Amino acid sequence: MGLWDHMKPAARTPAPSAVEQFPGKLAIAWDDGVRTEIAFRDLRLGCPCAGCVEEWSGRRTLDPASVPDDVHPTSVEPVGNYALSIVWSDGHSTGIYAWATLRALAQPSLAT
């Protein structure tokens, strides 16, 4: 047996099949049949950018008290085939949310 015979295939990360905005939340339908929803404020608090997370330690530096309860996206744009770029009503615009990050932040709702 060769080396390749002992390697396990990498698990495929689910990809989004639809992204929709609803009042107060972002909904994503995934190609594995799962549908997730993320409240806008939770999504903003989960921003993965270097301004919100300390790069070396991974410690979250964003103060939740600084994020308004009614924060919402003013723009949501795809970044290649791997992420969304979101501009927020509080002026924040540097977060790029990879699909894996969005899946981890989201709560499953109904299967599609």
Stockholm file with secondary structure:
# STOCKHOLM 1.0

chainA/1-112         MGLWDHMKPAARTPAPSAVEQFPGKLAIAWDDGVRTEIAFRDLRLGCPCAGCVEEWSGRRTLDPASVPDDVHPTSVEPVGNYALSIVWSDGHSTGIYAWATLRALAQPSLAT
#=GR chainA/1-112 SS CCHHHHCCCCCCCCCEEEEEEETTEEEEEETTSCEEEEEHHHHHHTCCSTTTBCTTTCCBCCCGGGSCTTCCEEEEEEETTTEEEEEETTSCCCCEEEHHHHHHHCEECCCC
#=GC SS_cons         CCHHHHCCCCCCCCCEEEEEEETTEEEEEETTSCEEEEEHHHHHHTCCSTTTBCTTTCCBCCCGGGSCTTCCEEEEEEETTTEEEEEETTSCCCCEEEHHHHHHHCEECCCC
//
